[in-house]
Amino acid sequence: MKTKVDESIVGYVVKKEADRFLIVSSVADSNNEYSATWVLSSEEVKIGQLVEVFIEGGEIKASDPGQATSKKIILREIKVGESSNQEASKVLENVLLQHTELEVPVVKELAYSKDSKEWSVTLFDKKDANKIEISIKLKD
């Protein structure tokens, strides 16, 4: 079974394998759910990046997570509101690489406070029925 999607999907690259990566939507839908899709691609992406993926044929194979092939990938800027010494994608990459126990990591929050010079990252595992959140604070 396949699901038709809009022209593209936007989300964070949360895992990566040889020829595919896992993208999880950056915003919850109306049911407070985050979509996750394994994307087959020859383009180079890095864990922590925010990307827009245009899906080949506009279809995602129905599984959990879904599966699709990319037609085109555009890197998007991660907006955190205030400037930091570190790139947001690098901060997120480091956090995700420290939490490999999460099967399908969802980035609920990625923020930077200029006042406290601190990053705030909140994750949870989409596969965990309890949706227990992990909150991490990192000094800039």
C-alpha positions in Angstrom: 0.0 0.0 0.0 1.2 3.5 -0.8 0.3 6.9 0.5 0.2 10.0 -1.7 2.0 13.0 -0.2 2.1 16.6 -1.1 4.9 17.7 -3.3 7.5 17.4 -0.4 8.0 16.6 3.2 10.1 18.7 5.6 11.8 17.3 8.7 15.0 16.6 10.6 17.5 13.9 9.5 17.6 11.8 12.6 19.4 8.6 11.4 21.5 7.6 8.5 22.6 4.4 6.8 24.6 3.7 3.7 22.1 4.7 1.0 19.1 6.0 3.0 18.2 8.3 5.9 15.4 8.7 8.3 13.5 12.0 8.2 11.0 12.9 11.0 8.6 15.8 10.5 9.6 19.0 12.3 6.0 19.9 13.2 3.2 17.7 14.5 0.1 17.2 12.5 -3.5 18.0 13.6 -3.5 14.7 15.6 -0.2 15.7 17.4 1.7 13.0 15.5 5.0 13.3 13.7 5.5 11.5 10.4 8.7 9.4 9.8 10.0 8.2 6.5 13.1 6.3 5.4 14.3 8.0 2.3 16.5 6.3 -0.3 18.9 8.8 -1.8 22.2 9.2 -3.4 22.5 12.8 -2.1 24.7 13.5 0.9 22.8 14.7 4.0 24.0 14.8 7.6 22.2 13.9 10.9 20.7 17.0 12.4 20.0 18.8 9.2 16.6 20.2 8.4 15.7 19.1 4.9 12.8 19.3 2.4 12.5 16.1 0.4 10.7 15.9 -2.9 9.4 12.3 -3.2 9.9 10.4 -6.4 6.4 9.7 -7.8 4.8 11.5 -4.8 4.2 8.2 -3.0 5.4 6.8 0.3 5.2 3.1 0.9 3.0 2.5 3.9 5.0 1.1 6.8 6.2 2.5 10.1 8.3 4.4 9.3 7.3 4.9 5.7 9.7 4.3 2.8 10.3 6.5 -0.2 12.8 7.6 -2.8 13.9 11.2 -3.1 13.7 13.1 -6.3 15.4 16.2 -4.9 16.6 17.4 -1.5 16.8 21.0 -0.3 18.6 22.0 2.9 16.6 24.3 5.1 17.8 26.8 7.7 17.0 25.8 11.3 15.6 28.9 13.0 16.2 29.1 16.7 15.5 32.8 17.2 18.8 33.9 18.6 22.4 33.7 17.4 24.9 31.2 18.9 28.5 30.2 18.5 27.3 26.8 17.2 25.2 25.8 14.3 21.8 24.4 15.3 22.3 21.3 13.0 25.6 20.5 14.7 24.1 20.7 18.2 21.2 18.5 17.1 23.6 16.0 15.4 25.7 15.7 18.7 22.5 15.1 20.8 21.1 12.5 18.4 24.4 10.6 18.2 24.4 10.4 22.0 20.8 9.0 22.0 21.0 6.1 19.6 18.7 4.1 21.9 15.8 6.1 20.4 14.4 4.0 17.5 12.6 6.9 15.7 13.8 10.1 17.4 11.4 13.0 17.3 12.8 16.5 17.8 10.1 18.3 19.8 12.2 21.3 20.7 15.4 22.9 19.5 16.0 26.3 21.0 18.8 28.6 22.0 18.7 31.2 24.8 21.1 34.1 24.4 20.6 35.2 28.0 21.7 31.9 29.5 23.9 30.9 26.5 22.3 27.6 26.6 20.8 25.1 24.1 17.6 23.3 24.9 16.7 20.1 23.0 13.7 17.9 23.7 13.4 14.5 22.1 11.2 11.4 22.4 10.9 8.1 20.6 8.0 7.9 18.2 7.9 4.1 18.7 7.6 4.5 22.5 3.9 4.3 23.4 4.5 6.4 26.6 6.3 9.2 24.6 8.7 9.8 27.5 10.6 13.0 26.7 14.3 13.5 27.1 15.3 17.1 27.8 18.9 18.2 27.3 20.5 21.5 28.2 23.8 22.3 26.7 26.1 25.3 27.3 27.1 27.2 24.1 
